[in-house]
């Protein structure tokens, strides 16, 4: 089954903030590009495997139906919910963040 990705404005802002921080504040545009590539890889995975990834371990997020996709090469996680044949991406967070309190 293939899914349609629906990326929230908030998730797009998260990505913009992450990339801006790495590219500008850390002065590392190469790393920022690598994160973008990793996010694109995760999106491709979600197109085909969104239903096979685990529900979040946090009880509140799990109860709300949130699943997570961890980036392969960076310490970020994409939180999403499935609705019919759509993947609704709600946010992108560093793995050390308390993302449950930010949704």
C-alpha positions as CSV (number, residue, x, y, z in Angstrom):
1,X,0.0,0.0,0.0
2,X,1.2,3.5,-0.8
3,X,0.3,6.5,1.4
4,X,-0.1,10.1,0.6
5,X,2.1,12.4,2.9
6,X,0.3,15.3,4.5
7,X,2.9,17.6,6.2
8,X,1.6,20.1,8.7
9,X,2.7,23.7,8.8
10,X,4.2,23.0,12.2
11,X,6.3,20.1,10.9
12,X,7.5,22.3,8.1
13,X,8.5,25.0,10.6
14,X,10.3,22.4,12.7
15,X,12.3,21.4,9.7
16,X,13.1,25.0,8.7
17,X,14.2,25.7,12.3
18,X,16.5,22.6,12.4
19,X,18.0,23.3,9.0
20,X,18.4,27.0,9.8
21,X,20.1,26.2,13.1
22,X,22.5,23.8,11.6
23,X,23.3,25.8,8.5
24,X,23.5,29.3,10.1
25,X,24.1,29.0,13.8
26,X,26.4,26.0,13.6
27,X,27.8,27.2,10.2
28,X,27.5,23.8,8.7
29,X,25.5,23.8,5.5
30,X,26.9,20.4,4.5
31,X,25.3,18.9,7.6
32,X,22.1,20.7,7.0
33,X,21.9,19.2,3.5
34,X,22.6,15.8,4.9
35,X,19.7,16.2,7.3
36,X,17.4,17.2,4.5
37,X,18.5,14.1,2.5
38,X,17.8,12.0,5.6
39,X,14.3,13.5,6.0
40,X,13.6,12.8,2.3
41,X,14.7,9.2,2.8
42,X,12.3,8.9,5.8
43,X,9.4,10.4,3.7
44,X,10.1,7.8,1.1
45,X,9.9,5.1,3.7
46,X,6.7,6.5,5.0
47,X,5.1,6.4,1.6
48,X,5.3,2.6,1.6
49,X,5.8,1.4,5.2
50,X,4.0,3.9,7.5
51,X,1.7,1.2,8.9
52,X,4.6,-1.0,9.9
53,X,6.4,1.5,12.1
54,X,5.8,1.3,15.9
55,X,3.4,3.4,17.9
56,X,5.2,5.9,20.2
57,X,6.1,4.5,23.6
58,X,4.7,7.5,25.4
59,X,1.2,6.5,26.6
60,X,-0.4,9.8,25.7
61,X,1.0,9.8,22.2
62,X,0.2,6.1,21.7
63,X,-3.4,6.7,22.8
64,X,-3.6,9.5,20.2
65,X,-2.3,7.1,17.5
66,X,1.1,8.7,17.0
67,X,3.8,6.7,15.4
68,X,7.4,7.6,14.9
69,X,9.9,7.3,12.2
70,X,13.5,7.7,13.3
71,X,15.9,9.2,10.8
72,X,18.6,6.7,9.7
73,X,21.6,9.0,10.1
74,X,20.6,11.8,12.4
75,X,19.1,12.0,15.9
76,X,15.7,13.2,14.8
77,X,12.3,11.6,14.9
78,X,9.2,12.3,12.7
79,X,5.9,11.9,14.5
80,X,2.8,11.1,12.4
81,X,-0.6,9.6,12.5
82,X,-2.3,7.4,9.9
83,X,-5.7,8.3,8.6
84,X,-7.1,6.1,5.8
85,X,-4.4,6.2,3.1
86,X,-2.7,9.4,4.4
87,X,0.3,9.9,6.7
88,X,-0.3,13.1,8.7
89,X,3.1,14.4,9.8
90,X,2.7,16.4,12.9
91,X,6.3,17.3,13.9
92,X,10.0,16.7,13.6
93,X,12.0,16.7,16.8
94,X,15.4,16.0,18.2
95,X,15.3,12.6,19.9
96,X,16.3,14.2,23.3
97,X,13.4,16.6,23.2
98,X,10.2,16.1,25.2
99,X,8.2,16.0,22.0
100,X,5.0,14.7,23.8
101,X,4.6,18.1,25.5
102,X,5.0,19.9,22.2
103,X,2.2,18.4,20.2
